[in-house]
């Protein structure tokens, strides 16, 4: 999990990342069976993690 989250520190963030449809500015990072939902503030260069959990639990 920690190594997967390290990819979010890169510019641009790296990993299995997709923008979620119907969710304004929300992205998901897939790490095995886990999902990390996050938003990016490009102006402030801050990533806000909204949720971390198993695939069926975070959506």
N, C-alpha and C positions, 0 to 999 in steps of 0.2 A: 504494500500500500504506500509506504513512504517513498519508494523509488518512483512510483507512478505519479505521486503528487509533486515530485521534483520537476517534472516536465512542465508544470504550470508556471514555474519561475523563469522559464526561457522566454525570449521575445522573438517571435510570437510563441505562445504556449504550444507545447508539443505533446503528442500522445494521440490516442484514439478519441478525438474531440469532434463533437457535432453540435451545431446550433439547433436548439429545439424549436420546432414549428409551433406557432400559436403562443409562444412564451417570449415576450419582448426582452431581448438581450440575455436570455438564459441559455447556457451551454451545458453539455454533459461530457464528462471524461469517463471512459470505460476502463476499469482495472479488474480484469478477470470477471467475477460475478458481481462485483461492486460497481456502483455508479457514484460519481461526484457531480453534483449540480452546482454551477457557479455563474457569476456575472463578472464582467470586466469593465472597470472604469478606466478607459484609455487615457483620459486627461490626467488623472491622478496616478495612473499606473498601479492600481490596486485591484486585486482579485478577491471577490466576496464569495465565500463558499456558503451555499444555501443548505445543502444536505449531503450526507454521505450514508450509504447503506446498500443493502442488496437490491438488485434490479427491481423486484416487485414491490419494494417498500418505499422507494424514493419518488416514484412518479405518482 
